[in-house]
Amino acid sequence: MRTDKGRRQDDPNENCLLGLACPKCKSRGPFMIVTTCQAEVHDDGIEDTSEHEWDLHSICSCKACKYTGKVDDFEATCGQTLKPKKAKKVKVK
């Protein structure tokens, strides 16, 4: 069932994982997704990363059951169309 915003009522996700579910265990996340990003890299490590992006062809793994596939496999279980995502900037310590 969909809400007036097009989101499934049973989908607890409202942001980066909206419409995603593991095709094996039906978990709604978290997922490990191979992303591309821009990073400030120094000889002694990475200072800051930004502009994290992924698409339907990015590798995605379920943290709950370890199923691995493409993001497209995870979104197909929800019947929603997934547009390329840009993640919100999160400070990594």
C-alpha positions as a Markdown table, in Angstrom:
| # | Residue | x | y | z |
|---|---|---|---|---|
| 1 | Met | 0.0 | 0.0 | 0.0 |
| 2 | Arg | 1.3 | 3.5 | -0.9 |
| 3 | Thr | 0.9 | 6.7 | 1.0 |
| 4 | Asp | 0.0 | 10.0 | -0.7 |
| 5 | Lys | 3.7 | 10.7 | -1.1 |
| 6 | Gly | 4.3 | 7.4 | -3.1 |
| 7 | Arg | 6.0 | 5.7 | -0.2 |
| 8 | Arg | 4.9 | 2.3 | 1.0 |
| 9 | Gln | 3.3 | 2.4 | 4.4 |
| 10 | Asp | 5.4 | -0.6 | 5.5 |
| 11 | Asp | 8.7 | 1.2 | 4.4 |
| 12 | Pro | 10.3 | 2.7 | 7.5 |
| 13 | Asn | 12.9 | 4.4 | 5.3 |
| 14 | Glu | 12.5 | 8.0 | 4.3 |
| 15 | Asn | 15.8 | 9.0 | 2.9 |
| 16 | Cys | 18.7 | 7.2 | 1.3 |
| 17 | Leu | 17.2 | 3.7 | 1.6 |
| 18 | Leu | 13.7 | 4.6 | 0.5 |
| 19 | Gly | 12.2 | 1.8 | -1.5 |
| 20 | Leu | 15.1 | -0.7 | -0.8 |
| 21 | Ala | 14.7 | -4.1 | 0.8 |
| 22 | Cys | 16.8 | -7.2 | 0.8 |
| 23 | Pro | 15.4 | -9.7 | -1.7 |
| 24 | Lys | 16.4 | -12.6 | 0.5 |
| 25 | Cys | 15.5 | -11.6 | 4.1 |
| 26 | Lys | 13.4 | -8.5 | 3.4 |
| 27 | Ser | 15.5 | -6.4 | 5.8 |
| 28 | Arg | 15.1 | -2.6 | 5.2 |
| 29 | Gly | 18.8 | -1.9 | 6.0 |
| 30 | Pro | 21.4 | -1.1 | 6.8 |
| 31 | Phe | 23.1 | -2.1 | 3.6 |
| 32 | Met | 26.8 | -1.9 | 2.5 |
| 33 | Ile | 26.8 | -0.1 | -0.9 |
| 34 | Val | 29.8 | 0.4 | -3.0 |
| 35 | Thr | 29.8 | 4.1 | -3.7 |
| 36 | Thr | 31.9 | 6.7 | -5.5 |
| 37 | Cys | 32.9 | 9.8 | -3.6 |
| 38 | Gln | 35.2 | 12.8 | -3.6 |
| 39 | Ala | 37.9 | 12.6 | -0.9 |
| 40 | Glu | 40.6 | 14.9 | 0.5 |
| 41 | Val | 43.5 | 12.5 | 0.8 |
| 42 | His | 46.7 | 13.2 | 2.6 |
| 43 | Asp | 49.8 | 11.1 | 3.0 |
| 44 | Asp | 48.6 | 10.1 | 6.5 |
| 45 | Gly | 45.0 | 9.3 | 5.6 |
| 46 | Ile | 41.7 | 10.7 | 4.4 |
| 47 | Glu | 40.6 | 14.0 | 5.9 |
| 48 | Asp | 37.1 | 14.4 | 4.5 |
| 49 | Thr | 34.7 | 12.7 | 2.0 |
| 50 | Ser | 31.7 | 14.1 | 0.2 |
| 51 | Glu | 29.5 | 13.6 | -2.8 |
| 52 | His | 28.8 | 9.9 | -2.1 |
| 53 | Glu | 26.8 | 8.5 | -5.0 |
| 54 | Trp | 25.5 | 5.1 | -6.2 |
| 55 | Asp | 23.2 | 3.8 | -8.9 |
| 56 | Leu | 21.2 | 0.7 | -9.8 |
| 57 | His | 24.4 | -1.1 | -10.8 |
| 58 | Ser | 26.3 | -0.5 | -7.6 |
| 59 | Ile | 27.2 | -3.6 | -5.5 |
| 60 | Cys | 24.9 | -3.9 | -2.4 |
| 61 | Ser | 25.1 | -6.3 | 0.6 |
| 62 | Cys | 22.6 | -6.8 | 3.3 |
| 63 | Lys | 24.1 | -6.5 | 6.8 |
| 64 | Ala | 21.5 | -8.8 | 8.3 |
| 65 | Cys | 21.8 | -11.9 | 6.0 |
| 66 | Lys | 24.9 | -11.1 | 4.0 |
| 67 | Tyr | 23.1 | -11.4 | 0.6 |
| 68 | Thr | 25.0 | -9.5 | -2.1 |
| 69 | Gly | 23.8 | -8.3 | -5.4 |
| 70 | Lys | 23.2 | -4.9 | -7.2 |
| 71 | Val | 21.1 | -2.1 | -5.8 |
| 72 | Asp | 18.6 | -2.9 | -8.6 |
| 73 | Asp | 18.0 | -6.3 | -6.9 |
| 74 | Phe | 17.2 | -4.6 | -3.6 |
| 75 | Glu | 14.8 | -2.0 | -5.1 |
| 76 | Ala | 12.9 | -4.5 | -7.3 |
| 77 | Thr | 11.4 | -6.1 | -4.3 |
| 78 | Cys | 9.5 | -2.9 | -3.5 |
| 79 | Gly | 8.1 | -2.2 | -6.9 |
| 80 | Gln | 9.4 | 1.4 | -6.9 |
| 81 | Thr | 11.6 | 3.2 | -9.4 |
| 82 | Leu | 14.9 | 4.2 | -7.9 |
| 83 | Lys | 16.7 | 7.3 | -9.1 |
| 84 | Pro | 20.5 | 7.8 | -8.6 |
| 85 | Lys | 21.1 | 8.7 | -5.0 |
| 86 | Lys | 23.3 | 11.3 | -3.4 |
| 87 | Ala | 23.9 | 10.5 | 0.2 |
| 88 | Lys | 23.8 | 13.2 | 2.9 |
| 89 | Lys | 27.3 | 14.2 | 4.1 |
| 90 | Val | 28.2 | 12.3 | 7.3 |
| 91 | Lys | 31.4 | 13.2 | 9.2 |
| 92 | Val | 33.5 | 10.0 | 9.6 |
| 93 | Lys | 35.9 | 10.0 | 12.6 |
